[in-house]
């Protein structure tokens, strides 16, 4: 699975608000051995939101958590765009959500708040523990929540706990070597694509070093290719530490 975050909010990009979603989602996924594949912070712009959703939908392994834009004000664009991209049909009134809005606001549900219950076809509600104004999901893959962290984060925690609580155990090996990346490039080229690989250069008071990290689901597989680095470093008398 490829987990995506789509954080919608012009107020984040212009500095009026600080993002609270990325760090939360990263930590919540990590509890179950998952990690984000990509994260987007985008303006409340119709074409930008639509194109971002289309990009994520084009990944057959995608799971998306979208934050913001599901209210009833003119800048709340998410519901209509989600219907267009993920169902290719108009918004439809969700009867239970409609009743929830009426129960909470009475006559004040009209003429605006009631439109929060216009959702993409076959939407499932995501319970909002703060005020019962729900988020919604499609196909147990695409999840749409409010921009308010106190509302959206409990929704996301529940989704991940119930739907994405199983993952393959991953094995990671990491070393810090007192050399440059350039020294190890020929070995880097030998690492298979199905091994998660990273090379992070470090410069500290003029001293150059590099952090090499490999990760995969099979321990012996990781050890085999990690050994290419440790053997080379040992044979080249280059100091390194496992971290």
One Martini backbone bead per residue (centre of mass of N, CA, C, O) as a GRO file, in nm:
protein
  243
    1UNK     BB    1   0.097   0.036   0.019
    2UNK     BB    2   0.010   0.383  -0.054
    3UNK     BB    3   0.053   0.662   0.145
    4UNK     BB    4  -0.149   0.958   0.152
    5UNK     BB    5  -0.128   1.315   0.182
    6UNK     BB    6  -0.394   1.574   0.185
    7UNK     BB    7  -0.337   1.917   0.248
    8UNK     BB    8  -0.586   2.163   0.285
    9UNK     BB    9  -0.446   2.506   0.295
   10UNK     BB   10  -0.379   2.831   0.259
   11UNK     BB   11  -0.308   2.899   0.565
   12UNK     BB   12  -0.043   2.734   0.560
   13UNK     BB   13   0.112   2.865   0.316
   14UNK     BB   14   0.079   3.174   0.446
   15UNK     BB   15   0.117   3.130   0.783
   16UNK     BB   16  -0.154   3.131   0.966
   17UNK     BB   17  -0.091   2.821   0.984
   18UNK     BB   18  -0.008   2.515   1.128
   19UNK     BB   19   0.083   2.210   1.069
   20UNK     BB   20  -0.067   1.887   1.215
   21UNK     BB   21  -0.075   1.624   1.017
   22UNK     BB   22   0.189   1.494   0.927
   23UNK     BB   23   0.307   1.399   1.199
   24UNK     BB   24   0.066   1.237   1.287
   25UNK     BB   25   0.047   1.036   1.047
   26UNK     BB   26   0.329   0.923   1.067
   27UNK     BB   27   0.297   0.807   1.357
   28UNK     BB   28   0.042   0.634   1.314
   29UNK     BB   29   0.160   0.445   1.096
   30UNK     BB   30   0.413   0.342   1.261
   31UNK     BB   31   0.255   0.159   1.463
   32UNK     BB   32   0.207  -0.046   1.185
   33UNK     BB   33   0.461  -0.024   0.976
   34UNK     BB   34   0.417   0.247   0.832
   35UNK     BB   35   0.437   0.481   0.548
   36UNK     BB   36   0.482   0.744   0.361
   37UNK     BB   37   0.480   0.820   0.013
   38UNK     BB   38   0.311   1.101   0.032
   39UNK     BB   39   0.296   1.473   0.059
   40UNK     BB   40   0.041   1.733   0.051
   41UNK     BB   41   0.038   2.095   0.025
   42UNK     BB   42  -0.256   2.285  -0.055
   43UNK     BB   43  -0.460   2.480  -0.204
   44UNK     BB   44  -0.780   2.631  -0.248
   45UNK     BB   45  -0.786   2.468  -0.550
   46UNK     BB   46  -0.957   2.312  -0.781
   47UNK     BB   47  -0.739   2.207  -0.984
   48UNK     BB   48  -0.533   2.110  -0.776
   49UNK     BB   49  -0.706   1.906  -0.629
   50UNK     BB   50  -0.790   1.738  -0.872
   51UNK     BB   51  -0.500   1.659  -0.966
   52UNK     BB   52  -0.416   1.523  -0.703
   53UNK     BB   53  -0.633   1.306  -0.697
   54UNK     BB   54  -0.562   1.180  -0.971
   55UNK     BB   55  -0.279   1.095  -0.901
   56UNK     BB   56  -0.358   0.905  -0.668
   57UNK     BB   57  -0.560   0.726  -0.827
   58UNK     BB   58  -0.340   0.612  -1.037
   59UNK     BB   59  -0.266   0.451  -0.787
   60UNK     BB   60  -0.346   0.121  -0.716
   61UNK     BB   61  -0.207   0.152  -0.402
   62UNK     BB   62  -0.379   0.369  -0.283
   63UNK     BB   63  -0.395   0.579   0.019
   64UNK     BB   64  -0.611   0.842   0.142
   65UNK     BB   65  -0.556   1.149   0.332
   66UNK     BB   66  -0.790   1.410   0.377
   67UNK     BB   67  -0.759   1.764   0.457
   68UNK     BB   68  -1.020   1.949   0.419
   69UNK     BB   69  -1.309   2.103   0.263
   70UNK     BB   70  -1.610   1.981   0.405
   71UNK     BB   71  -1.785   2.210   0.423
   72UNK     BB   72  -2.017   2.509   0.354
   73UNK     BB   73  -1.827   2.690   0.221
   74UNK     BB   74  -1.700   2.822  -0.071
   75UNK     BB   75  -1.397   2.692   0.006
   76UNK     BB   76  -1.544   2.409   0.006
   77UNK     BB   77  -1.433   2.156  -0.238
   78UNK     BB   78  -1.404   1.847  -0.179
   79UNK     BB   79  -1.672   1.700  -0.232
   80UNK     BB   80  -1.706   1.764  -0.537
   81UNK     BB   81  -1.430   1.658  -0.631
   82UNK     BB   82  -1.457   1.369  -0.526
   83UNK     BB   83  -1.699   1.296  -0.701
   84UNK     BB   84  -1.564   1.340  -0.972
   85UNK     BB   85  -1.304   1.157  -0.943
   86UNK     BB   86  -1.432   0.884  -0.781
   87UNK     BB   87  -1.743   0.874  -0.947
   88UNK     BB   88  -1.859   1.061  -1.180
   89UNK     BB   89  -2.069   1.210  -0.985
   90UNK     BB   90  -2.287   1.356  -0.817
   91UNK     BB   91  -2.400   1.470  -0.549
   92UNK     BB   92  -2.536   1.317  -0.246
   93UNK     BB   93  -2.768   1.264  -0.016
   94UNK     BB   94  -2.709   1.194   0.323
   95UNK     BB   95  -2.939   1.095   0.543
   96UNK     BB   96  -2.791   1.069   0.811
   97UNK     BB   97  -2.636   1.334   0.802
   98UNK     BB   98  -2.878   1.512   0.772
   99UNK     BB   99  -2.997   1.437   1.052
  100UNK     BB  100  -2.756   1.525   1.223
  101UNK     BB  101  -2.777   1.825   1.148
  102UNK     BB  102  -3.065   1.870   1.248
  103UNK     BB  103  -3.022   1.777   1.542
  104UNK     BB  104  -2.808   2.006   1.604
  105UNK     BB  105  -2.946   2.281   1.444
  106UNK     BB  106  -3.205   2.272   1.311
  107UNK     BB  107  -3.294   2.553   1.151
  108UNK     BB  108  -2.976   2.616   1.111
  109UNK     BB  109  -2.928   2.408   0.876
  110UNK     BB  110  -3.055   2.644   0.727
  111UNK     BB  111  -2.916   2.673   0.401
  112UNK     BB  112  -2.610   2.546   0.452
  113UNK     BB  113  -2.524   2.300   0.639
  114UNK     BB  114  -2.678   2.070   0.483
  115UNK     BB  115  -2.450   2.040   0.252
  116UNK     BB  116  -2.260   1.843   0.409
  117UNK     BB  117  -2.455   1.589   0.306
  118UNK     BB  118  -2.315   1.621   0.031
  119UNK     BB  119  -2.204   1.329  -0.128
  120UNK     BB  120  -2.056   1.085  -0.249
  121UNK     BB  121  -2.118   0.804  -0.372
  122UNK     BB  122  -2.098   0.563  -0.122
  123UNK     BB  123  -2.058   0.692   0.140
  124UNK     BB  124  -1.879   0.681   0.443
  125UNK     BB  125  -1.882   0.746   0.768
  126UNK     BB  126  -1.695   0.958   0.994
  127UNK     BB  127  -1.651   0.988   1.313
  128UNK     BB  128  -1.723   1.276   1.522
  129UNK     BB  129  -1.642   1.342   1.861
  130UNK     BB  130  -1.716   1.650   1.885
  131UNK     BB  131  -2.006   1.696   1.670
  132UNK     BB  132  -2.099   1.480   1.442
  133UNK     BB  133  -1.937   1.593   1.189
  134UNK     BB  134  -1.864   1.421   0.932
  135UNK     BB  135  -1.685   1.227   0.759
  136UNK     BB  136  -1.545   1.046   0.467
  137UNK     BB  137  -1.564   0.750   0.251
  138UNK     BB  138  -1.395   0.547  -0.014
  139UNK     BB  139  -1.340   0.212  -0.047
  140UNK     BB  140  -1.135   0.210   0.193
  141UNK     BB  141  -0.912   0.451   0.062
  142UNK     BB  142  -1.075   0.727   0.093
  143UNK     BB  143  -1.015   1.006   0.319
  144UNK     BB  144  -1.237   1.259   0.468
  145UNK     BB  145  -1.150   1.551   0.653
  146UNK     BB  146  -1.109   1.782   0.856
  147UNK     BB  147  -0.890   2.049   0.946
  148UNK     BB  148  -0.937   1.976   1.235
  149UNK     BB  149  -0.754   1.794   1.450
  150UNK     BB  150  -0.972   1.721   1.677
  151UNK     BB  151  -1.137   1.567   1.445
  152UNK     BB  152  -0.946   1.407   1.242
  153UNK     BB  153  -0.759   1.227   1.421
  154UNK     BB  154  -0.966   1.022   1.534
  155UNK     BB  155  -1.050   0.917   1.260
  156UNK     BB  156  -0.772   0.813   1.164
  157UNK     BB  157  -0.708   0.624   1.396
  158UNK     BB  158  -0.949   0.435   1.345
  159UNK     BB  159  -0.882   0.352   1.058
  160UNK     BB  160  -0.600   0.231   1.104
  161UNK     BB  161  -0.676   0.029   1.329
  162UNK     BB  162  -0.904  -0.127   1.145
  163UNK     BB  163  -0.753  -0.142   0.836
  164UNK     BB  164  -0.409  -0.093   0.905
  165UNK     BB  165  -0.285  -0.326   1.133
  166UNK     BB  166  -0.118  -0.471   0.900
  167UNK     BB  167   0.230  -0.576   0.863
  168UNK     BB  168   0.532  -0.614   0.755
  169UNK     BB  169   0.824  -0.681   0.864
  170UNK     BB  170   1.107  -0.473   0.909
  171UNK     BB  171   1.453  -0.441   0.800
  172UNK     BB  172   1.724  -0.244   0.940
  173UNK     BB  173   2.034  -0.103   0.812
  174UNK     BB  174   2.298   0.107   0.961
  175UNK     BB  175   2.557   0.345   0.861
  176UNK     BB  176   2.868   0.523   0.948
  177UNK     BB  177   3.094   0.681   0.724
  178UNK     BB  178   3.437   0.799   0.663
  179UNK     BB  179   3.302   0.924   0.382
  180UNK     BB  180   3.196   0.952   0.070
  181UNK     BB  181   2.961   0.887  -0.159
  182UNK     BB  182   3.146   0.840  -0.406
  183UNK     BB  183   3.285   0.576  -0.293
  184UNK     BB  184   2.978   0.410  -0.306
  185UNK     BB  185   2.832   0.407  -0.587
  186UNK     BB  186   2.889   0.123  -0.707
  187UNK     BB  187   2.724  -0.017  -0.483
  188UNK     BB  188   2.453   0.126  -0.509
  189UNK     BB  189   2.396   0.003  -0.802
  190UNK     BB  190   2.339  -0.300  -0.668
  191UNK     BB  191   2.071  -0.221  -0.553
  192UNK     BB  192   1.771  -0.320  -0.531
  193UNK     BB  193   1.450  -0.190  -0.573
  194UNK     BB  194   1.323  -0.364  -0.316
  195UNK     BB  195   1.518  -0.180  -0.163
  196UNK     BB  196   1.548   0.041   0.084
  197UNK     BB  197   1.734   0.337   0.001
  198UNK     BB  198   1.995   0.544   0.166
  199UNK     BB  199   2.186   0.861   0.124
  200UNK     BB  200   2.362   1.064   0.375
  201UNK     BB  201   2.520   1.345   0.388
  202UNK     BB  202   2.801   1.466   0.600
  203UNK     BB  203   2.897   1.788   0.752
  204UNK     BB  204   3.164   1.833   1.004
  205UNK     BB  205   3.395   2.053   1.025
  206UNK     BB  206   3.493   1.932   0.727
  207UNK     BB  207   3.379   1.651   0.774
  208UNK     BB  208   3.323   1.354   0.593
  209UNK     BB  209   3.011   1.171   0.561
  210UNK     BB  210   2.798   0.863   0.559
  211UNK     BB  211   2.463   0.747   0.543
  212UNK     BB  212   2.359   0.405   0.542
  213UNK     BB  213   2.039   0.257   0.426
  214UNK     BB  214   1.856  -0.055   0.476
  215UNK     BB  215   1.530  -0.199   0.360
  216UNK     BB  216   1.329  -0.496   0.446
  217UNK     BB  217   1.145  -0.804   0.490
  218UNK     BB  218   1.430  -0.954   0.464
  219UNK     BB  219   1.698  -1.009   0.649
  220UNK     BB  220   1.902  -1.157   0.455
  221UNK     BB  221   1.874  -0.954   0.224
  222UNK     BB  222   1.987  -0.710   0.370
  223UNK     BB  223   2.258  -0.834   0.463
  224UNK     BB  224   2.378  -0.889   0.186
  225UNK     BB  225   2.388  -0.580   0.086
  226UNK     BB  226   2.523  -0.458   0.334
  227UNK     BB  227   2.789  -0.624   0.298
  228UNK     BB  228   2.905  -0.461   0.063
  229UNK     BB  229   2.982  -0.221   0.241
  230UNK     BB  230   3.142  -0.347   0.479
  231UNK     BB  231   3.356  -0.488   0.307
  232UNK     BB  232   3.468  -0.240   0.165
  233UNK     BB  233   3.544  -0.076   0.416
  234UNK     BB  234   3.737  -0.284   0.534
  235UNK     BB  235   3.928  -0.312   0.279
  236UNK     BB  236   3.970   0.024   0.285
  237UNK     BB  237   4.005   0.141   0.575
  238UNK     BB  238   3.711   0.241   0.665
  239UNK     BB  239   3.543   0.398   0.890
  240UNK     BB  240   3.272   0.253   1.093
  241UNK     BB  241   2.923   0.258   1.209
  242UNK     BB  242   2.669   0.125   1.374
  243UNK     BB  243   2.306   0.259   1.399
   0.00000   0.00000   0.00000
